[in-house]
Amino acid sequence: MILSFAPMEGVTSCIYRSVHAACFPDADRYYAPFLAPDGSGKVKLSALRDLLPENNPRGLPVPQILCNRAEPFLALSRELAAMGYEELNLNAGCPSGTVVPKHKGAGLLLDLDSLDRMLADIYSRCELKVSVKTRLGVESTAEFPAILELYDRYPLAELIVHARDRNGMYRSTPDLNAFSAAMEHSRAPVCYNGNVLDRRSYNVVMSTFPALDRLMLGRGAVTNPALFRILRGGEPLAANELRDFLDRLCGALRESGVQEHHVLGRLKEVWYYVNHMFPGADRELKRLNKAGTLTDYRAAVEGIFASGRFEPAAAFPGALPKSGG
Ligand SMILES: Cc1cc2nc3c(=O)[nH]c(=O)nc-3n(C[C@H](O)[C@H](O)[C@H](O)COP(=O)(O)O)c2cc1C
């Protein structure tokens, strides 16, 4: 089973990925949050820094590109190849209201003819392996068979399916029935993504699709960073290792030279998920949200761990249907 850490913009930066890999070395792959090149394939230096090999000492992630034309994709792919990358991922899933109207992310699925032309160009000219991370559709998961038929014309290195349509954003219940078309017909190796948040949801997906051998975990793994180990049959998360992970993350963010308020912002972003491991610690978590300095932050973290509310079986909230029906 190949278990991948999903790209999460604003959360799974190179610093997060490196600290996670050091503390919880059970993820097979990390996908980096999207790069959004301009028309000539240029991206901000700060975005490229996230992918510099020296900033990814525990192994290179798979970079992801968000664009709607082959040219910028190909130009950026050459730059990434020169940095040592061998595989790229195309984002066909971002549901954001600022992205979709530009026919990027899940907006690529609005016009399959144009996506077809873009993929034809990319797959005939890109020297790197290219995988796709897709939604099941824009308005409806019923769009998926036509989308899948299009992907099947190209040699995708992998087809990662976030089993929702764009309208479902991150809230709708993943549609396992619609996803099953990928298991039945895709020529490319298929990776399932969406609401695998704990052992129970993992079992639902695996009992529905016993042949599935690739899973991508996002919010569940940020909430419980030991989730990869747990799904492989390992020990549950212990409070002290979560504490150690968060302390190391705080230290690494500080050492990176980022300003204190940015460090705080990034840590709070992580706590937006981790807070679910402490059900009922509302007062202590509120204090963390209000922290204006790292000193306040550390005191709040101390209070959260001292509250005795840590619940190793807790998870990010989210549902999956009991079967593929
Ligand atoms: C805050 C946030 C940022 C995300 N950033 C990206 C991204 O950069 N690229 C991408 O393909 N998906 C992105 N996603 C989607 C996740 O990779 C994943 O597909 C989604 O969260 C569903 O998986 P999960 O239920 O395991 O979280 C993001 C999701 C969230 C919540």
The ligand as a Tripos MOL2 file, in Angstrom:
@<TRIPOS>MOLECULE
LIG
   31    33     1     0     0
SMALL
NO_CHARGES

@<TRIPOS>ATOM
      1 C1         -6.1710   23.9550    3.5570 C.3       1 LIG1
      2 C2         -6.1340   23.0370    2.3700 C.ar      1 LIG1
      3 C3         -5.2040   23.2590    1.3680 C.ar      1 LIG1
      4 C4         -5.1720   22.4170    0.2350 C.ar      1 LIG1
      5 N1         -4.2370   22.6260   -0.7380 N.ar      1 LIG1
      6 C5         -4.2080   21.8060   -1.8250 C.ar      1 LIG1
      7 C6         -3.2240   21.9540   -2.8550 C.ar      1 LIG1
      8 O1         -2.3410   22.8170   -2.8020 O.2       1 LIG1
      9 N2         -3.2790   21.1020   -3.9240 N.ar      1 LIG1
     10 C7         -4.2200   20.0950   -4.0010 C.ar      1 LIG1
     11 O2         -4.2410   19.3200   -4.9620 O.2       1 LIG1
     12 N3         -5.1330   19.9170   -3.0270 N.ar      1 LIG1
     13 C8         -5.1300   20.7340   -1.9490 C.ar      1 LIG1
     14 N4         -6.0410   20.5130   -0.9620 N.ar      1 LIG1
     15 C9         -6.9180   19.3090   -1.0350 C.3       1 LIG1
     16 C10        -6.2610   18.1210   -0.3280 C.3       1 LIG1
     17 O3         -5.0480   17.7590   -0.9680 O.3       1 LIG1
     18 C11        -7.2040   16.8950   -0.3310 C.3       1 LIG1
     19 O4         -7.5050   16.5730   -1.6630 O.3       1 LIG1
     20 C12        -8.5150   17.1680    0.4040 C.3       1 LIG1
     21 O5         -8.2710   17.7870    1.6560 O.3       1 LIG1
     22 C13        -9.3020   15.8650    0.6190 C.3       1 LIG1
     23 O6         -8.5340   14.9240    1.3230 O.3       1 LIG1
     24 P1         -8.7160   14.6820    2.9230 P.3       1 LIG1
     25 O7        -10.1830   14.3910    3.1520 O.co2     1 LIG1
     26 O8         -7.8160   13.5250    3.2170 O.co2     1 LIG1
     27 O9         -8.3150   15.9670    3.5810 O.co2     1 LIG1
     28 C14        -6.0930   21.3460    0.1470 C.ar      1 LIG1
     29 C15        -7.0230   21.1360    1.1650 C.ar      1 LIG1
     30 C16        -7.0670   21.9620    2.2600 C.ar      1 LIG1
     31 C17        -8.1040   21.6900    3.3390 C.3       1 LIG1
@<TRIPOS>BOND
     1     1     2 1
     2     2     3 ar
     3     2    30 ar
     4     3     4 ar
     5     4     5 ar
     6     4    28 ar
     7     5     6 ar
     8     6     7 ar
     9     6    13 1
    10     7     8 2
    11     7     9 ar
    12     9    10 ar
    13    10    11 2
    14    10    12 ar
    15    12    13 ar
    16    13    14 ar
    17    14    15 1
    18    14    28 ar
    19    15    16 1
    20    16    17 1
    21    16    18 1
    22    18    19 1
    23    18    20 1
    24    20    21 1
    25    20    22 1
    26    22    23 1
    27    23    24 1
    28    24    25 2
    29    24    26 1
    30    24    27 1
    31    28    29 ar
    32    29    30 ar
    33    30    31 1
@<TRIPOS>SUBSTRUCTURE
     1 LIG1         1 GROUP 0 **** ****
